[in-house]
Each structure stands twice: as structure tokens, then as C-alpha cells.
Amino acid sequence: MFAGAAQPNQPSLQISWRIFFETFGIQTSFHDFYLPCGAYSPALWLFNEQIAVEIEAYNCVGAKPIRYQEAADQSAFPIICIKGLPQVNRYSVRMFVPKQTAQRYPRFYWAKFAEGEGGKLCLVEGSKFCYLQKPVRHLELEREREIDSPVQPNSESAMVVKALTLGNASYLVSLQSKAIAKI
């Protein structure tokens, strides 16, 4: 693992966030990267989006943000760090952007997931947003919409709530099975 980038996480939390992403049709995988400072194994790899995902519980001692930034700079791909459970208002997302491509991505510190144009997943924080998936634009939609006023993504859309619910249900089932195994 990239020297000290993250603490070991809970596999059930990892699986629940994987279900969240797959609900949006985002292909996830596990991938190891060999960087100058050592091997880096993110919790999830968003295959088509070329984004690494780190997942932390709120009760986790926490990772070192400077190590995530260093990994992003060395790898040249963004890293998003999700802290918390897949429930509305129970998680936050921070995005670490490589210096080489900093102009392509805004920096996020307390972002939420949102559904944007074409049902695509994006991050939203205040008035800024960034698509993790490229939006599908229809000619009719382009004609009706002013270029200066993009559609603001919805962090509480039915799709986001459904994805969070599916992820949380998976997390709760895994917690129940751990409790039963202890008995």
C-alpha cells in the first residue's frame, strides 16, 4: 500500500459504496498501481472514469490528506475520498486532483454525490459541480437551455437516494451477518 496513504477500511463499507456506483452504471474494479514511492491500492477503481476511490468510516483515525494528494500527483489521476456511510447526510467526499490536470477538475472538500444531466453521477459542493461520468447531451436539450445557465445537479434526486439506499441496505446486511456469526 502507498506508504501511509490510508488506514485499512471495512470491506462491508467498500462493498456498499461499490453497489452505489454500480447503480449509476459505473464499472468498478480493484487495481494496484506502482508509483515511485511504492505500491498504491485504492479501495475501488472507477474503470471508465479513471478515478481512484478511497473509503473511510467516520470512526476511522483517518488517512493523511497529504498522502492522497501525493498519490494523485504521482499517478496523474484524481482520487476521491468518501468518508462515511451511504446514507443521505451521512457522508462527505473530498477530491484530490493531480497537479498536471488541475485545470480540468475543481477541488472539493465537503462534496456530495448528485445526479446531473442525463442521469450521470457528479460531485456537487455549493455552486460548483464536476461530472464523474460524461453527460449525454441531446439536441433538444441544448436548444432549450441557455449556455450560461447549466442545469444544477440534484444531490437528493430519486436516483441518488435509490443508490444510497441500496448501498446502505448492503452495509446493514453485512453488519447483521457479522453479528450472527459472533453469536
C-alpha positions in Angstrom: 0.0 0.0 0.0 1.1 3.5 -0.7 3.1 4.3 2.5 0.6 5.6 5.0 -2.0 6.9 2.5 -4.9 5.2 4.2 -5.9 3.1 7.1 -7.4 -0.4 6.5 -11.1 0.0 5.8 -14.1 -2.1 6.4 -14.8 -4.5 3.5 -18.6 -4.1 4.1 -18.4 -0.4 3.7 -16.3 -0.8 0.5 -19.0 -3.2 -0.9 -21.8 -0.8 -0.1 -20.1 2.1 -2.0 -19.4 -0.3 -4.9 -23.1 -1.0 -5.1 -23.8 2.7 -5.0 -21.5 3.3 -8.1 -22.8 0.3 -10.0 -26.4 1.6 -9.5 -25.3 4.5 -11.7 -23.8 2.1 -14.3 -20.2 2.9 -13.3 -17.9 -0.1 -13.7 -15.8 -0.6 -10.7 -12.7 -2.9 -10.2 -9.7 -3.4 -7.9 -6.4 -2.3 -9.3 -2.9 -1.9 -8.0 -0.6 0.9 -9.1 3.1 1.0 -8.8 4.3 4.6 -8.1 7.8 5.9 -7.4 7.0 6.0 -3.7 5.6 2.5 -3.6 2.5 0.4 -4.4 -0.9 2.1 -4.2 -4.1 0.0 -3.9 -7.2 2.2 -3.8 -10.4 0.7 -2.3 -12.1 1.0 -5.7 -11.1 1.9 -9.2 -13.7 3.6 -11.5 -12.6 1.9 -14.7 -14.1 4.1 -17.5 -13.7 7.3 -15.4 -10.1 6.6 -14.5 -10.7 7.7 -10.9 -9.4 6.0 -7.7 -11.8 5.9 -4.7 -10.8 5.7 -1.1 -13.4 4.8 1.5 -13.2 5.6 5.2 -15.5 5.2 8.2 -16.1 8.3 10.3 -14.8 6.5 13.3 -11.5 5.8 11.5 -8.5 7.5 12.8 -8.2 8.9 9.3 -5.8 9.0 6.5 -3.3 11.7 5.7 -4.7 14.0 3.0 -1.2 14.9 2.0 -0.5 11.3 1.1 -3.7 11.2 -1.1 -2.5 14.3 -2.8 1.0 12.8 -3.3 -0.6 9.7 -4.8 -2.8 11.7 -7.1 0.2 13.8 -8.3 2.4 10.7 -8.9 -0.4 8.7 -10.6 -1.9 11.6 -12.7 -5.4 10.5 -11.9 -7.9 12.0 -9.4 -8.6 10.4 -6.1 -11.9 10.8 -4.3 -12.1 10.0 -0.7 -15.5 9.1 0.7 -15.9 9.4 4.4 -19.0 7.9 6.0 -22.0 5.7 5.3 -24.0 5.5 2.1 -26.9 7.5 3.6 -28.2 11.0 2.9 -26.3 13.5 5.0 -24.0 10.7 6.5 -21.1 11.0 4.1 -18.8 13.6 2.5 -16.5 13.4 -0.5 -13.1 15.1 -1.0 -11.4 15.1 -4.3 -7.6 15.2 -4.7 -6.6 16.4 -8.2 -3.2 15.8 -9.8 -1.3 19.0 -10.4 -0.8 18.0 -14.1 -4.6 18.1 -14.7 -5.7 20.6 -12.0 -7.4 22.9 -14.6 -9.8 20.0 -15.6 -11.2 19.4 -12.1 -12.4 21.7 -9.3 -11.2 21.0 -5.8 -13.8 19.6 -3.4 -13.6 19.4 0.3 -17.2 18.6 1.5 -18.9 17.5 -1.7 -22.0 15.2 -2.1 -22.9 13.0 -5.0 -25.6 14.3 -7.3 -27.5 13.3 -10.4 -26.8 15.6 -13.3 -27.7 15.9 -16.9 -28.7 12.6 -18.5 -28.8 10.8 -15.1 -25.0 10.9 -14.8 -23.2 10.9 -11.5 -21.3 14.1 -10.4 -20.0 15.8 -7.3 -21.6 19.0 -6.1 -20.4 21.4 -3.4 -22.2 24.8 -3.2 -22.5 26.2 -6.7 -19.7 24.1 -8.2 -20.0 20.7 -9.7 -18.0 18.2 -11.7 -19.2 15.1 -13.6 -17.6 11.8 -12.8 -19.3 10.5 -16.0 -19.6 12.5 -19.1 -23.1 13.8 -19.6 -25.2 12.8 -22.6 -26.4 15.8 -24.4 -29.5 15.7 -26.6 -30.0 18.3 -29.4 -33.5 19.2 -28.0 -32.0 19.8 -24.5 -29.2 22.0 -26.0 -31.7 24.2 -27.8 -34.0 24.7 -24.8 -31.2 25.5 -22.3 -29.2 28.7 -22.2 -25.5 28.0 -22.4 -24.7 30.4 -19.5 -27.1 28.6 -17.1 -26.2 24.9 -16.8 -28.6 22.6 -15.0 -27.7 22.3 -11.4 -27.2 18.7 -10.4 -29.6 17.3 -7.7 -28.0 15.7 -4.7 -31.3 14.4 -3.5 -32.7 13.0 -6.7 -34.6 9.7 -6.8 -31.6 8.0 -8.4 -29.1 9.2 -5.8 -31.5 8.3 -2.9 -32.0 4.8 -4.5 -28.3 4.2 -4.9 -27.6 5.3 -1.3 -30.5 3.1 -0.1 -29.1 0.0 -2.0 -25.6 0.7 -0.7 -26.8 1.2 2.9 -29.0 -2.0 2.7 -25.9 -4.0 1.7 -23.9 -2.4 4.6 -26.7 -3.3 7.1 -27.0 -6.9 5.9 -23.2 -7.4 6.2 -23.3 -6.0 9.8 -26.2 -8.3 10.6 -24.3 -11.3 9.2 -21.2 -10.3 11.3 -23.4 -10.1 14.4 -25.0 -13.5 13.7 -21.5 -15.0 13.1 -20.4 -13.8 16.5 -23.4 -15.4 18.2 
